[in-house]
Amino acid sequence: MSCPICGEATVKVYRPFCSKRCADLDLAKWLNGSYAVPSQREEDVDADIPSEETRPDRRH
């Protein structure tokens, strides 16, 4: 089995990754939204966001 991040051979402790670094890189991709599970919904996602949340002048 090879690491899905770099392609090196996996290490039992970090399986399916080869190292803690590759495991952390994969986690970071999930946390920042690089990976996403496709929705089965046909509606537009933006339609679910209230209009006050989409205003560009809204303070954070």
KOLTIBA-228690 format. One line per 4 residues: number of its first residue (from 0); their letters; for each residue x, y, z of N, C-alpha, C. Coordinates in nm, 2 decimals. Last residue first. Example, Ala and Ser with C-alpha at 12.3 -4.5 7.8 and 13.67 -1.06 7.14 Angstrom:
1	sa	1.28,-0.22,0.71,1.37,-0.11,0.71,1.29,0.00,0.79 ~ 1.32,-0.57,0.78,1.23,-0.45,0.78,1.32,-0.33,0.78;
! end
This chain:
59	hrrd	-1.76,4.15,1.10,-1.73,4.01,1.15,-1.72,4.02,1.30 ~ -2.01,4.35,0.95,-1.89,4.34,1.03,-1.88,4.20,1.08 ~ -2.11,4.36,0.61,-2.14,4.31,0.74,-2.01,4.30,0.82 ~ -2.07,4.43,0.35,-2.04,4.53,0.45,-2.07,4.49,0.59;
55	prte	-2.17,4.21,0.20,-2.02,4.24,0.20,-1.98,4.34,0.31 ~ -2.41,3.98,0.31,-2.38,4.12,0.29,-2.23,4.15,0.30 ~ -2.47,3.73,0.39,-2.40,3.75,0.26,-2.37,3.89,0.23 ~ -2.62,3.74,0.62,-2.48,3.68,0.63,-2.40,3.69,0.50;
51	espi	-2.86,3.84,0.54,-2.77,3.92,0.63,-2.63,3.86,0.64 ~ -2.98,3.63,0.40,-2.92,3.74,0.33,-2.83,3.83,0.41 ~ -2.89,3.30,0.50,-2.97,3.42,0.51,-2.90,3.54,0.45 ~ -2.83,3.03,0.28,-2.77,3.13,0.37,-2.86,3.25,0.38;
47	dadv	-2.96,2.87,0.10,-2.98,2.84,0.24,-2.92,2.94,0.33 ~ -2.87,2.95,-0.15,-3.01,2.98,-0.12,-3.04,2.95,0.03 ~ -2.62,2.84,-0.18,-2.63,2.98,-0.14,-2.77,3.02,-0.10 ~ -2.67,2.59,-0.28,-2.63,2.60,-0.15,-2.64,2.75,-0.10;
43	deer	-2.95,2.52,-0.48,-2.83,2.60,-0.47,-2.79,2.62,-0.32 ~ -3.07,2.18,-0.48,-3.09,2.33,-0.46,-2.95,2.39,-0.46 ~ -3.02,1.92,-0.49,-3.02,1.98,-0.62,-3.03,2.14,-0.60 ~ -2.81,1.71,-0.29,-2.91,1.82,-0.30,-2.90,1.89,-0.43;
39	qspv	-2.60,1.56,-0.24,-2.70,1.50,-0.32,-2.82,1.60,-0.35 ~ -2.27,1.69,-0.24,-2.40,1.69,-0.18,-2.50,1.62,-0.29 ~ -1.94,1.55,-0.20,-2.05,1.61,-0.28,-2.19,1.59,-0.22 ~ -1.72,1.64,0.04,-1.81,1.53,0.00,-1.92,1.59,-0.08;
35	aysg	-1.40,1.77,-0.01,-1.54,1.79,0.02,-1.62,1.67,-0.03 ~ -1.08,1.91,0.06,-1.16,1.79,0.04,-1.31,1.82,0.07 ~ -1.03,2.17,0.13,-0.98,2.12,0.00,-1.05,1.99,-0.04 ~ -1.11,2.27,0.38,-1.21,2.25,0.28,-1.16,2.21,0.14;
31	nlwk	-0.94,2.27,0.59,-0.95,2.39,0.52,-1.05,2.38,0.40 ~ -0.96,2.01,0.69,-1.00,2.12,0.78,-1.02,2.25,0.70 ~ -0.87,1.84,0.49,-1.00,1.83,0.53,-1.05,1.95,0.61 ~ -0.60,1.93,0.48,-0.69,1.95,0.36,-0.83,1.93,0.39;
27	aldl	-0.51,1.86,0.73,-0.52,2.00,0.70,-0.61,2.02,0.57 ~ -0.51,1.58,0.70,-0.60,1.65,0.80,-0.62,1.79,0.77 ~ -0.29,1.56,0.52,-0.43,1.52,0.48,-0.53,1.58,0.57 ~ -0.09,1.66,0.68,-0.12,1.73,0.55,-0.26,1.69,0.51;
23	dacr	-0.08,1.47,0.88,-0.12,1.60,0.91,-0.15,1.68,0.79 ~ 0.01,1.25,0.73,-0.12,1.24,0.80,-0.17,1.38,0.83 ~ 0.26,1.34,0.65,0.16,1.32,0.55,0.02,1.31,0.61 ~ 0.38,1.36,0.91,0.37,1.48,0.82,0.26,1.46,0.72;
19	kscf	0.39,1.10,1.00,0.30,1.20,1.07,0.28,1.32,0.98 ~ 0.40,0.88,0.71,0.45,0.96,0.82,0.35,1.05,0.89 ~ 0.25,0.74,0.53,0.39,0.70,0.55,0.45,0.77,0.67 ~ -0.09,0.63,0.58,0.01,0.73,0.54,0.15,0.67,0.57;
15	pryv	-0.31,0.50,0.67,-0.26,0.47,0.54,-0.15,0.56,0.49 ~ -0.06,0.43,0.91,-0.14,0.38,0.80,-0.27,0.45,0.79 ~ 0.12,0.49,1.11,0.05,0.61,1.04,-0.04,0.56,0.93 ~ 0.22,0.25,1.19,0.18,0.34,1.29,0.09,0.45,1.23;
11	kvta	0.31,0.12,0.95,0.20,0.07,1.03,0.14,0.17,1.12 ~ 0.36,0.32,0.67,0.42,0.28,0.79,0.30,0.24,0.88 ~ 0.37,0.28,0.31,0.31,0.32,0.43,0.38,0.26,0.55 ~ 0.59,0.41,0.06,0.54,0.29,0.13,0.48,0.34,0.26;
7	egci	0.49,0.72,-0.11,0.59,0.63,-0.05,0.51,0.51,0.02 ~ 0.30,0.89,-0.20,0.32,0.77,-0.28,0.42,0.68,-0.22 ~ 0.20,1.12,-0.07,0.33,1.13,-0.14,0.37,1.01,-0.23 ~ -0.07,1.07,-0.01,-0.02,1.20,-0.02,0.11,1.21,-0.10;
3	pcsm	-0.13,0.80,0.02,-0.21,0.88,-0.07,-0.16,1.02,-0.09 ~ 0.13,0.56,0.03,0.07,0.68,0.09,-0.01,0.76,-0.01 ~ 0.05,0.23,-0.08,0.13,0.35,-0.08,0.05,0.46,-0.02 ~ 0.08,-0.12,0.00,0.00,0.00,0.00,0.09,0.12,0.00;
! end
